[in-house]
């Protein structure tokens, strides 16, 4: 599924979520403030009419719209829900929220208690990919090429890299380095970092390139669990 389709789907979902939140806000406002549903409905209609007149003054096409985002049918359904509104039990709501918190807390506790070791650092194992020779992806187990890395930089032995890829001396292309990372279950993990450098920038000394870390909030949650 393409990113564009996903974004369109999310955009549609956000619209429906806003409608649901609007209905919830209507119910809570009416009950907490003990407002008569007819008076509340009149207020909404009055606001919609005011927005419609403001839009007309701006020269916008009105059509059947009563507001910027609301069509006649949407506003009609909202008013129908207000009329059919049933009071909610605050004690039952509070009890439900408390139970949900207990269940979520217990679930997290069980996961943490039964989970595989929190994080298993992959360590200094790194890999090198050169766009001029994509069939030869080098895994650097003995730190011959990638000598070290930290949160900011990856350190490369340029001479060892050129010995591994001598064609880079006369060709163009890019080197990509993947370093570090973690796993929760062998074969399932993530994180780590990556760096890149053009073949023309390689020399025989120590090369320092920026380390782009891939550990985001979701990785940290997985690591914490």
C-alpha atoms as a printed R data frame, in Angstrom:
    type eleno elety resid chain resno       x       y      z
1   ATOM     1    CA   UNK     A     1   0.000   0.000  0.000
2   ATOM     2    CA   UNK     A     2   1.466   3.353 -1.013
3   ATOM     3    CA   UNK     A     3   2.121   6.190  1.403
4   ATOM     4    CA   UNK     A     4  -0.407   8.386 -0.427
5   ATOM     5    CA   UNK     A     5  -3.224   5.875  0.089
6   ATOM     6    CA   UNK     A     6  -2.340   5.574  3.779
7   ATOM     7    CA   UNK     A     7  -2.360   9.360  4.201
8   ATOM     8    CA   UNK     A     8  -5.741   9.638  2.462
9   ATOM     9    CA   UNK     A     9  -7.150   6.934  4.739
10  ATOM    10    CA   UNK     A    10  -5.815   8.718  7.817
11  ATOM    11    CA   UNK     A    11  -7.305  11.993  6.591
12  ATOM    12    CA   UNK     A    12 -10.747  10.359  6.291
13  ATOM    13    CA   UNK     A    13 -10.412   8.743  9.714
14  ATOM    14    CA   UNK     A    14  -9.508  12.082 11.310
15  ATOM    15    CA   UNK     A    15 -12.731  13.587  9.927
16  ATOM    16    CA   UNK     A    16 -14.878  10.835 11.444
17  ATOM    17    CA   UNK     A    17 -12.956  11.031 14.729
18  ATOM    18    CA   UNK     A    18 -13.681  14.747 14.942
19  ATOM    19    CA   UNK     A    19 -17.417  14.018 14.456
20  ATOM    20    CA   UNK     A    20 -17.376  11.438 17.259
21  ATOM    21    CA   UNK     A    21 -15.516  13.786 19.598
22  ATOM    22    CA   UNK     A    22 -18.026  16.499 18.779
23  ATOM    23    CA   UNK     A    23 -20.922  14.212 19.769
24  ATOM    24    CA   UNK     A    24 -19.150  13.281 23.006
25  ATOM    25    CA   UNK     A    25 -18.543  16.951 23.813
26  ATOM    26    CA   UNK     A    26 -22.238  17.699 23.213
27  ATOM    27    CA   UNK     A    27 -23.300  14.961 25.626
28  ATOM    28    CA   UNK     A    28 -20.826  15.970 28.346
29  ATOM    29    CA   UNK     A    29 -21.642  19.687 28.014
30  ATOM    30    CA   UNK     A    30 -25.394  19.107 28.246
31  ATOM    31    CA   UNK     A    31 -25.166  16.782 31.248
32  ATOM    32    CA   UNK     A    32 -22.567  18.661 33.268
33  ATOM    33    CA   UNK     A    33 -24.257  22.030 32.813
34  ATOM    34    CA   UNK     A    34 -27.834  20.649 32.955
35  ATOM    35    CA   UNK     A    35 -28.752  22.367 29.695
36  ATOM    36    CA   UNK     A    36 -32.096  21.749 28.010
37  ATOM    37    CA   UNK     A    37 -31.503  19.840 24.764
38  ATOM    38    CA   UNK     A    38 -33.818  22.154 22.794
39  ATOM    39    CA   UNK     A    39 -31.953  25.244 23.990
40  ATOM    40    CA   UNK     A    40 -28.642  23.584 23.152
41  ATOM    41    CA   UNK     A    41 -29.890  22.669 19.671
42  ATOM    42    CA   UNK     A    42 -31.092  26.242 19.078
43  ATOM    43    CA   UNK     A    43 -27.654  27.531 20.047
44  ATOM    44    CA   UNK     A    44 -25.940  25.218 17.543
45  ATOM    45    CA   UNK     A    45 -28.330  26.217 14.762
46  ATOM    46    CA   UNK     A    46 -27.742  29.877 15.577
47  ATOM    47    CA   UNK     A    47 -23.968  29.381 15.412
48  ATOM    48    CA   UNK     A    48 -24.296  27.535 12.104
49  ATOM    49    CA   UNK     A    49 -26.394  30.355 10.643
50  ATOM    50    CA   UNK     A    50 -23.854  32.947 11.795
51  ATOM    51    CA   UNK     A    51 -21.043  31.001 10.131
52  ATOM    52    CA   UNK     A    52 -23.117  30.666  6.975
53  ATOM    53    CA   UNK     A    53 -23.654  34.440  6.818
54  ATOM    54    CA   UNK     A    54 -19.954  35.088  7.429
55  ATOM    55    CA   UNK     A    55 -19.107  32.737  4.589
56  ATOM    56    CA   UNK     A    56 -21.582  34.505  2.329
57  ATOM    57    CA   UNK     A    57 -19.942  37.844  3.054
58  ATOM    58    CA   UNK     A    58 -16.585  36.359  2.072
59  ATOM    59    CA   UNK     A    59 -18.045  35.367 -1.289
60  ATOM    60    CA   UNK     A    60 -17.800  31.595 -0.712
61  ATOM    61    CA   UNK     A    61 -20.129  29.152 -2.400
62  ATOM    62    CA   UNK     A    62 -22.747  28.228  0.206
63  ATOM    63    CA   UNK     A    63 -24.578  25.324 -1.383
64  ATOM    64    CA   UNK     A    64 -26.282  23.299  1.361
65  ATOM    65    CA   UNK     A    65 -23.558  24.049  3.924
66  ATOM    66    CA   UNK     A    66 -24.351  25.652  7.250
67  ATOM    67    CA   UNK     A    67 -20.675  25.895  8.266
68  ATOM    68    CA   UNK     A    68 -17.214  25.544  6.839
69  ATOM    69    CA   UNK     A    69 -17.035  21.770  7.315
70  ATOM    70    CA   UNK     A    70 -20.624  20.763  8.067
71  ATOM    71    CA   UNK     A    71 -23.187  19.904  5.441
72  ATOM    72    CA   UNK     A    72 -26.914  19.979  6.067
73  ATOM    73    CA   UNK     A    73 -27.077  16.201  6.629
74  ATOM    74    CA   UNK     A    74 -24.171  16.220  9.069
75  ATOM    75    CA   UNK     A    75 -25.746  19.002 11.118
76  ATOM    76    CA   UNK     A    76 -29.108  17.222 10.975
77  ATOM    77    CA   UNK     A    77 -27.583  14.006 12.337
78  ATOM    78    CA   UNK     A    78 -25.845  15.924 15.096
79  ATOM    79    CA   UNK     A    79 -29.087  17.525 16.205
80  ATOM    80    CA   UNK     A    80 -30.860  14.160 16.092
81  ATOM    81    CA   UNK     A    81 -28.214  12.686 18.380
82  ATOM    82    CA   UNK     A    82 -28.632  15.584 20.784
83  ATOM    83    CA   UNK     A    83 -32.402  14.992 20.942
84  ATOM    84    CA   UNK     A    84 -31.937  11.235 21.430
85  ATOM    85    CA   UNK     A    85 -29.205  11.768 24.014
86  ATOM    86    CA   UNK     A    86 -29.292   9.569 27.081
87  ATOM    87    CA   UNK     A    87 -27.670  10.561 30.330
88  ATOM    88    CA   UNK     A    88 -24.546   8.569 31.165
89  ATOM    89    CA   UNK     A    89 -23.772   7.177 34.615
90  ATOM    90    CA   UNK     A    90 -20.726   9.032 35.954
91  ATOM    91    CA   UNK     A    91 -20.018   6.328 38.547
92  ATOM    92    CA   UNK     A    92 -20.115   3.605 35.894
93  ATOM    93    CA   UNK     A    93 -17.829   5.711 33.677
94  ATOM    94    CA   UNK     A    94 -15.326   6.247 36.502
95  ATOM    95    CA   UNK     A    95 -15.434   2.539 37.340
96  ATOM    96    CA   UNK     A    96 -14.842   1.624 33.703
97  ATOM    97    CA   UNK     A    97 -11.854   3.979 33.452
98  ATOM    98    CA   UNK     A    98 -10.398   2.583 36.688
99  ATOM    99    CA   UNK     A    99 -10.810  -0.995 35.424
100 ATOM   100    CA   UNK     A   100  -9.208  -0.092 32.099
101 ATOM   101    CA   UNK     A   101  -6.206   1.423 33.914
102 ATOM   102    CA   UNK     A   102  -5.888  -1.705 36.064
103 ATOM   103    CA   UNK     A   103  -6.084  -3.996 33.006
104 ATOM   104    CA   UNK     A   104  -3.518  -1.941 31.047
105 ATOM   105    CA   UNK     A   105  -1.164  -1.783 34.049
106 ATOM   106    CA   UNK     A   106  -1.530  -5.530 34.679
107 ATOM   107    CA   UNK     A   107  -0.924  -6.267 30.985
108 ATOM   108    CA   UNK     A   108   2.264  -4.200 30.940
109 ATOM   109    CA   UNK     A   109   3.409  -5.888 34.152
110 ATOM   110    CA   UNK     A   110   2.794  -9.361 32.713
111 ATOM   111    CA   UNK     A   111   4.619  -8.475 29.485
112 ATOM   112    CA   UNK     A   112   7.608  -7.136 31.412
113 ATOM   113    CA   UNK     A   113   7.656 -10.179 33.691
114 ATOM   114    CA   UNK     A   114   7.502 -12.673 30.803
115 ATOM   115    CA   UNK     A   115   9.388 -10.669 28.219
116 ATOM   116    CA   UNK     A   116  12.714 -11.680 26.757
117 ATOM   117    CA   UNK     A   117  15.711  -9.843 28.173
118 ATOM   118    CA   UNK     A   118  14.981  -6.105 27.924
119 ATOM   119    CA   UNK     A   119  17.616  -5.319 25.307
120 ATOM   120    CA   UNK     A   120  20.326  -7.400 23.725
121 ATOM   121    CA   UNK     A   121  22.924  -5.094 22.267
122 ATOM   122    CA   UNK     A   122  24.171  -6.255 18.876
123 ATOM   123    CA   UNK     A   123  27.446  -4.522 19.694
124 ATOM   124    CA   UNK     A   124  30.129  -3.583 17.193
125 ATOM   125    CA   UNK     A   125  28.873  -5.776 14.377
126 ATOM   126    CA   UNK     A   126  28.354  -3.525 11.335
127 ATOM   127    CA   UNK     A   127  27.800  -3.864  7.617
128 ATOM   128    CA   UNK     A   128  29.075  -1.964  4.589
129 ATOM   129    CA   UNK     A   129  27.264  -1.494  1.295
130 ATOM   130    CA   UNK     A   130  28.828   0.136 -1.780
131 ATOM   131    CA   UNK     A   131  26.573   1.246 -4.627
132 ATOM   132    CA   UNK     A   132  29.305   0.362 -7.102
133 ATOM   133    CA   UNK     A   133  29.227  -3.292 -6.021
134 ATOM   134    CA   UNK     A   134  25.810  -4.151 -4.599
135 ATOM   135    CA   UNK     A   135  26.529  -7.891 -4.779
136 ATOM   136    CA   UNK     A   136  29.265  -7.588 -2.173
137 ATOM   137    CA   UNK     A   137  27.770  -6.478  1.156
138 ATOM   138    CA   UNK     A   138  30.512  -6.738  3.757
139 ATOM   139    CA   UNK     A   139  29.704  -7.686  7.365
140 ATOM   140    CA   UNK     A   140  32.454  -6.261  9.552
141 ATOM   141    CA   UNK     A   141  32.680  -8.729 12.459
142 ATOM   142    CA   UNK     A   142  36.276  -7.926 13.436
143 ATOM   143    CA   UNK     A   143  36.042  -4.094 13.291
144 ATOM   144    CA   UNK     A   144  38.533  -3.939 10.427
145 ATOM   145    CA   UNK     A   145  36.617  -1.217  8.572
146 ATOM   146    CA   UNK     A   146  34.258   0.317 11.149
147 ATOM   147    CA   UNK     A   147  36.598   0.716 14.091
148 ATOM   148    CA   UNK     A   148  34.139   2.400 16.473
149 ATOM   149    CA   UNK     A   149  30.934   4.426 16.695
150 ATOM   150    CA   UNK     A   150  29.010   6.479 19.220
151 ATOM   151    CA   UNK     A   151  25.714   8.376 19.273
152 ATOM   152    CA   UNK     A   152  27.108  11.094 16.991
153 ATOM   153    CA   UNK     A   153  29.752   9.604 14.710
154 ATOM   154    CA   UNK     A   154  30.915   6.440 12.947
155 ATOM   155    CA   UNK     A   155  34.684   5.978 12.679
156 ATOM   156    CA   UNK     A   156  36.050   4.230  9.581
157 ATOM   157    CA   UNK     A   157  39.505   2.972  8.651
158 ATOM   158    CA   UNK     A   158  39.796   4.328  5.111
159 ATOM   159    CA   UNK     A   159  42.718   2.090  4.154
160 ATOM   160    CA   UNK     A   160  40.886  -1.092  5.223
161 ATOM   161    CA   UNK     A   161  37.784   0.082  3.356
162 ATOM   162    CA   UNK     A   162  39.763   0.629  0.132
163 ATOM   163    CA   UNK     A   163  41.402  -2.777  0.524
164 ATOM   164    CA   UNK     A   164  37.923  -4.303  0.667
165 ATOM   165    CA   UNK     A   165  36.577  -2.219 -2.225
166 ATOM   166    CA   UNK     A   166  39.592  -1.273 -4.414
167 ATOM   167    CA   UNK     A   167  37.279  -0.358 -7.317
168 ATOM   168    CA   UNK     A   168  36.163   2.691 -5.306
169 ATOM   169    CA   UNK     A   169  39.499   4.356 -6.158
170 ATOM   170    CA   UNK     A   170  38.518   4.771 -9.803
171 ATOM   171    CA   UNK     A   171  34.724   4.742 -9.635
172 ATOM   172    CA   UNK     A   172  32.011   6.934 -8.242
173 ATOM   173    CA   UNK     A   173  29.325   5.828 -5.844
174 ATOM   174    CA   UNK     A   174  28.356   5.888 -2.204
175 ATOM   175    CA   UNK     A   175  29.255   3.820  0.820
176 ATOM   176    CA   UNK     A   176  26.532   3.113  3.387
177 ATOM   177    CA   UNK     A   177  27.290   1.819  6.865
178 ATOM   178    CA   UNK     A   178  24.845   0.180  9.298
179 ATOM   179    CA   UNK     A   179  26.027  -0.001 12.906
180 ATOM   180    CA   UNK     A   180  24.798  -1.252 16.257
181 ATOM   181    CA   UNK     A   181  21.200  -2.011 17.127
182 ATOM   182    CA   UNK     A   182  19.408  -4.365 19.480
183 ATOM   183    CA   UNK     A   183  17.126  -7.369 19.460
184 ATOM   184    CA   UNK     A   184  14.415  -8.633 21.803
185 ATOM   185    CA   UNK     A   185  14.159 -12.063 20.230
186 ATOM   186    CA   UNK     A   186  16.987 -13.389 18.028
187 ATOM   187    CA   UNK     A   187  16.277 -12.223 14.494
188 ATOM   188    CA   UNK     A   188  13.718  -9.612 15.587
189 ATOM   189    CA   UNK     A   189  14.991  -6.168 16.539
190 ATOM   190    CA   UNK     A   190  15.886  -2.759 15.224
191 ATOM   191    CA   UNK     A   191  17.433   0.515 16.232
192 ATOM   192    CA   UNK     A   192  21.069   1.145 15.495
193 ATOM   193    CA   UNK     A   193  22.336   3.830 13.193
194 ATOM   194    CA   UNK     A   194  23.663   4.453  9.703
195 ATOM   195    CA   UNK     A   195  26.050   6.722  7.871
196 ATOM   196    CA   UNK     A   196  27.088   7.500  4.302
197 ATOM   197    CA   UNK     A   197  30.072   8.870  2.436
198 ATOM   198    CA   UNK     A   198  30.929   9.348 -1.234
199 ATOM   199    CA   UNK     A   199  33.653   7.176 -2.763
200 ATOM   200    CA   UNK     A   200  35.576  10.292 -3.774
201 ATOM   201    CA   UNK     A   201  35.922  11.316 -0.117
202 ATOM   202    CA   UNK     A   202  37.649   8.100  0.976
203 ATOM   203    CA   UNK     A   203  41.304   8.417  2.076
204 ATOM   204    CA   UNK     A   204  43.677   6.084  3.898
205 ATOM   205    CA   UNK     A   205  43.356   7.715  7.298
206 ATOM   206    CA   UNK     A   206  40.588   7.554  9.908
207 ATOM   207    CA   UNK     A   207  37.300   8.906  8.547
208 ATOM   208    CA   UNK     A   208  34.549  10.268 10.780
209 ATOM   209    CA   UNK     A   209  30.982  10.431  9.438
210 ATOM   210    CA   UNK     A   210  27.698  11.371 11.082
211 ATOM   211    CA   UNK     A   211  25.749   8.571 12.765
212 ATOM   212    CA   UNK     A   212  22.028   8.794 12.018
213 ATOM   213    CA   UNK     A   213  20.352   6.931 14.860
214 ATOM   214    CA   UNK     A   214  17.205   4.949 14.041
215 ATOM   215    CA   UNK     A   215  15.988   4.590 17.643
216 ATOM   216    CA   UNK     A   216  12.663   6.442 17.864
217 ATOM   217    CA   UNK     A   217   9.877   6.452 20.473
218 ATOM   218    CA   UNK     A   218   8.504   3.095 19.285
219 ATOM   219    CA   UNK     A   219  11.937   1.468 19.525
220 ATOM   220    CA   UNK     A   220  12.304   2.829 23.049
221 ATOM   221    CA   UNK     A   221   8.894   1.451 24.072
222 ATOM   222    CA   UNK     A   222   9.841  -1.985 22.723
223 ATOM   223    CA   UNK     A   223  13.187  -1.807 24.498
224 ATOM   224    CA   UNK     A   224  11.489  -0.788 27.752
225 ATOM   225    CA   UNK     A   225   9.005  -3.667 27.556
